[in-house]
Amino acid sequence: MFGWAITLGIIALIAAILGFGGIAGALVDIAIIIFVIALIGAAIFAILGWKAAKAIGNKL
């Protein structure tokens, strides 16, 4: 998902340089939303992985 956000950001930058301000603004908004969702997902999976590793470590 981070790749999608970066790709949309680059496309938005190119669109802004070429003068397509409306499209660029929309793409930036979508890229920010995807980036935030990816950050939240990464944080959730990091916490779940930490808890799983801790549980497995306690069983050993």
HELIX and SHEET records of a PDB file:
HELIX    1   1 PHE A    2  ILE A   17  1                                  16    
HELIX    2   2 GLY A   21  LYS A   59  1                                  39    
END                                                                             
